[in-house]
């Protein structure tokens, strides 16, 4: 296959290029690698959809030409964006990648949660065990015992 030589960041070796679907070879996709079924849907499926829409008189017959071309432009644009992302990721220095990995490591441990005293209507929350003696001057403990008992 003639064309520019492949660079180191290309995803497919040159010997595997001949086994790719015609749709991917015609568009010159380097990073997006659609299979045979997806290429069939991208081209023949879109042509069939455009013909059905034209037969139903929802679009003009120009859609049979324009819709597959628009899908091909979007697939090629997706490939170009993927190329830009891969190139920019390759420019990140290794130390930045290591720093990012260290920041994103999960931390395993226990969090200390302070007890917040508040009341919820219809629910009694007590920090003391049920069998512990309460202070006689504590009206909340007496009310809790009456509601539980």
N, C-alpha and C positions, 0 to 999 in steps of 0.2 A: 504494500500500500504506500503510495507516495504522499508526501506531506511533511510538515515540520517534524524534526526528531522529537521523540518523547523525552520529557524531563524526568528527574528522579521522583517527583511527587505524583506522577500519573498513577492511576490505580490499576490499570490493566497492562500487562506486557504486550508487546507488538505481535507475538505469535498467537495470542488469544483474540486479537482483534478480528480475525476472519470468522470466528464463531459467534460474534455478536449479531443481533438482529439488524436488518437493513435500516430500519428506522433510526436506531442509535448510531449507526455508521454514517448515514446521510447527514444527521444533525451534528456529527463530530463530538458526541458526548464523551467527556473524559472522567467526570466524577460521578454523575448519575448513571447508574448501570441498570436500566430496566430490562426485565426478562422478556421472553417471547410473548407471553400473554398480555403483559402490560403494553408492549409495543403494538400488539394487535388492537387493544382497546384505544390506545392513543391515536391510531390512524384509521383503521377500518371501522372501529366502533364509532368514532366521531363522524366519519363520513355517513355511516348508516343513520346516526342520530340527526344529522343535518338533512338528509334526504327525507326522513320521516317528518321533521318539522316543516320542510318545504311542501311535502305532500298534504300536510294538514293545513297549509296556507297560514302558518303562524309566522314564518319568515319568508324572505324572497329566495330565489334559487341561487343567489350569490352566496348564501350561507354555506352551500355545499363546498365552495372553495375557501371561504373565509374562515369557517370554524376549524377545520383541520390545520390551517396555517396559524391561527391564533393559539391553538394548543401546542403546536410545534415551537412557537416563539416562547411560550411560557415554560416549556420543558428545557429549552436552551438557556433561558434566563435563570432557571433553577440551577443548571449546571454551572453557569458563570458565577452565581452567588456562592455555590459550594466551593469553587476554585478559589475565590477570594477568601473565604473562611479558612480553608486549609492553608493557604499561603500566609495569612496573618497569624495562624496558630503556630506555624513553623518558625516565625520570627520571634516568638516569645523566648527569652533566654531560659536556660534550664534552671537557674536559681529562682526565677520567678515562678516557674511551674512547681518547684519543690516548696516554696513558701506558700503557694496556694494550697497544695496538698496538705501541708501541716495545719493550715487554718481550717480546712474542711474536715479534719479527722474528728470522728465522734468522740465525745468525752463521756466516760462511764463513771458514775459516782452517785452519791446521794445528795439530794438537796434538802437543806434544813428549812422547814416551813414553820413559821411562828403561828401559834394559835390565836385566832381572831375571835374575840367574844362578841357575838351578835345574836340577835334573836330572829328566828324565822317563825311567822305565824303558823300555829298548829304543830310545831315541832320543837321539842325540848332538846337542846344541845348541852351536854355536860361533859367537862373534862375529867371529872372524878369517876372512879368505878362505882357501880351500883351499890356494892356492899360497904362502902366507906362511910364512916360517921361524918355527918355534916355539922358545921358550927350551928349552935342554937340561935344565934342572932342573924343568920342568913335566910332572908325570906324566899330567895330564889330556890334554895335547896329544899325547903319545905314544900313549895309549890311543885317542884319536880317529883318529889316523893308521892304527893297526892295524885299527880297525873299518871305516874307509873304504877302505883299500887292500887 
